[in-house]
Structures are given as structure tokens and as C-alpha cells.
Amino acid sequence: MLPLDANSLSLEALQSRLQGHVLAGDASALADVVCVVPGSAAQRLGIYHHAYRARLQETLRDSFGHTLLYLGDEWFDALSTEFIEAHPSESANLRWYGGAYPDWLAQRLNDADSALGDHPEVGEIARLDWTMRAAFDGPDAPVLALAEVAALAPEAWATVVFKPHPTLALISLRCNTLSLWHALDQDADVPPVEVLPSPMDVVVWRFEERPHFRSVAPMEAAALRAVMQGQSFAETCALLAEWLPEDENAAAVAGGHLRRWIDEGLLASQP
């Protein structure tokens, strides 16, 4: 309950002091509370202080399901509590809370000499968690149909630019994170963590209302990045030609990638 002279205080000031208490335990808000029922001002405001953190904790547990499975409740909650204190919510929509969590985990768990050790796979699992959730919630767009491509005039192929689906994302993993993910999905024994000889590219997107992912070879990843950067099909073919032996047809290889992307729904319909 507000004090009797609350009318002399601006609502903005009251809200600011309450926010300060919820976020940082600022004691100035205690004077704004009059207790007419059992419980001190600190106890009453403490309800909001705790509820705010509990709601963010719940949000992180929901958004990072595989990370939670991998770490277990105790370790996940300890790390996420630390993250919450350092990263208060900046949006009215809780859906977007946690976008910084994968990078924060990668930095927090990158020291072999610390008590927590070096665990690069944790940030990568979290990155895949977040990217999959973003694909699930991402904007809708009709997918490119093979008939649209077949209808292109021969001269259009020199300039045509194919649009990535708005949920399409490409991430890079340096550990056997996909093996860990699949084991968690199947409730199987999680294999030991391994650092890959070279980073693995993974494409994530939504198709038929479900998020999907798969690994992609370096050449296909380069072609996908070209498409995502707005390069034309001809420019993508020229890029692939740099990867291929002189006796291989870059246009044919690019066409093969294009057909798979259309079948899988990675591209959006042309305007």
C-alpha cells in the first residue's frame, strides 16, 4: 500500500523507485510502502523482487530447453541467475529476453583455469536453442515454388536474385554440438565433447510450421551466405567457380543447391 501522502509524489517517481528495488534492491522504495497487514515493507517489496527474477528464469528455461537438459537444473539455474543480474529485461515482450544468453555463456565458460572450466559446447547448444526458437517465431512468407523458377526467362538468370526465407539463419559450430543435441533429443547417453577439425556450418529455418536444421558443407554454406547477402544467382555461380576444379560446371552445382533449397523451403517466393 502507498503512504498517505502519496498524492504529493509523482507516479513516475514511485515507479522509478519500485523498479530500482526490483532490479537492484534499492532501499529508497521501502519508504513508499505502508504496511496495514502483517509483513514489513521489505517483505512486501521482496515479493516483486523475487517474482521478477523467477519470471525471467522461467523464460530462460523455456527458451533454452536443450541447454537446460545438458547442464541440469542446478548448474543452469546458477548461471541464468548470474545472467539475469547482469542483463535485466529491456523489452516488454519476454519472448525476446535471452538473446544475449548464448554469447554470455560462451564468454563465461571459456576459461580452463576458472572454477567452471572451459565448455565451448554450452554456448553453442544455447545458440542453436535460440536460433531454433527464433525460426519457430519468425515472420511468415510463402516459399519459393519450383514452378516460379521454371517460368524464368533465359535472360533473367543473369540478374535474378533469390530471397532467403525470413527465418533462415546460418550459424557456425566448432564442437560436436549436433551430436550432443541429438543425444539429448533421444534421451541417449551424451557423447564426450570434441572440438571439430574445422568449424561446422548449420542452417536453421522454418518449413511447414516447424523449425529445422542441418549441417552444410563449406561450399554450400558459402553459396547460402551469398544468397543471404542479396547476391544474384550469377554472382553465386561465380563464387562457386572459385571452389571448383576448372572442369566442373559451377552453374550446374549451383542449380543442384537451388533445387534442394526449393524442396526444403529455404527460399521465399519472388515478389
Secondary structure as GFF3:
##gff-version 3
##sequence-region A 1 271
A	DSSP	three_ten_helix	6	8	.	.	.	ID=ss1
A	DSSP	alpha_helix	11	24	.	.	.	ID=ss2
A	DSSP	three_ten_helix	27	32	.	.	.	ID=ss3
A	DSSP	alpha_helix	41	63	.	.	.	ID=ss4
A	DSSP	alpha_helix	65	71	.	.	.	ID=ss5
A	DSSP	alpha_helix	73	86	.	.	.	ID=ss6
A	DSSP	three_ten_helix	94	96	.	.	.	ID=ss7
A	DSSP	alpha_helix	101	108	.	.	.	ID=ss8
A	DSSP	alpha_helix	120	137	.	.	.	ID=ss9
A	DSSP	alpha_helix	146	150	.	.	.	ID=ss10
A	DSSP	three_ten_helix	154	158	.	.	.	ID=ss11
A	DSSP	beta_strand	163	164	.	.	.	ID=ss12
A	DSSP	beta_strand	169	175	.	.	.	ID=ss13
A	DSSP	alpha_helix	177	185	.	.	.	ID=ss14
A	DSSP	beta_strand	195	207	.	.	.	ID=ss15
A	DSSP	beta_strand	210	216	.	.	.	ID=ss16
A	DSSP	alpha_helix	218	228	.	.	.	ID=ss17
A	DSSP	alpha_helix	233	241	.	.	.	ID=ss18
A	DSSP	alpha_helix	250	264	.	.	.	ID=ss19
A	DSSP	beta_strand	267	268	.	.	.	ID=ss20
###
